[in-house]
C-alpha cells in the first residue's frame, strides 16, 4: 500500500477513535467503532467464528453423539460411583 494511502487510513482511524471519546456519541456507535478497532488490531481476524445455521445432517450427528454418550454412561462406566 502506498505511503500516502496508509497515512490517510491512519488519520481516519484516529478520527474514529476521537469520535468514540465524545460524550454525545451513542453507545451503539461507540461499540461499532470499537469492534472495527479490535478487528484492525487483530489483523482483521474475527475473535470468534461467524455463527451459521445448523444443517439437518449436523443435527442428526449431534443426536447420534448424544445417544452414544448416554449409552456409554448407562453401561456402568461410572468411575466416581462406588458399588
N, C-alpha and C positions, 0 to 999 in steps of 0.2 A: 504494500500500500504506500502510496506517495506520502512524503512527509507533510505536505500541505493538508492532505485529506485527514491524516492522523491528528494534526493539530485542531482541525475543525471538529472532529469527533470528540477529542478530549475536552474542548470548550463546551460542546453540547452536554457531555456527561457532567461537567462541572456545573453548568446551568441547571441541569436536572436536580443535582444534589442541593443546590441553593433553593430550588422550589420546595423541596421537602422540609426546609427549615422554617418556612413562613408559617405563622400560626393560622393564616386564612386557608391554607391548603387542606382539603378534605382528607380524612384518614384513608379513604379508599384510594385516592390518587397517590398519597404518600406511600402506601403499601405496594401499589403497582410499580411505582418508580423504584422502590426498594427491591422488588423482585427482579427488575431489569439490572440493577446494580449487582445483585447477588449472582445472577447468571453471568454477567460480564466477568466478575471476579473468579468464577468457577470455569472460565474459558468456554462459556456458552453450553455447558453440560448441565442438564436439569438435575436437581438434587435427588429426585425420585422418578421412577419410570411413569410415563403417562398412563393413566387408567384407561383401559379399553374394555369393551363389552366381552363377557364370557361366552364362548361358543357352547353349543349343546354338547359337543364331544368333550369339552373340558369339564362341564358339569357332570357328565356320566363318569368321567375318570375320577373326579373328586369323590363321587358317591362310592365308586369301587374301592378307592383308597381308604375311605372312612369305614366301609364294611370290613375290609381286611384288617384294619386296626382293631375294630371292635371284636372281631372273631379271634384274633391272636390274644386279646385280653381275656376272652371267655375261656380259652384253653387252659387256664391256670398258670399263666406266665406272670405271676404277681410276686416279684421278689420281696416286696415290702409287707406282704401279708403272711403272718405266722399261722400255721395249722397244727 
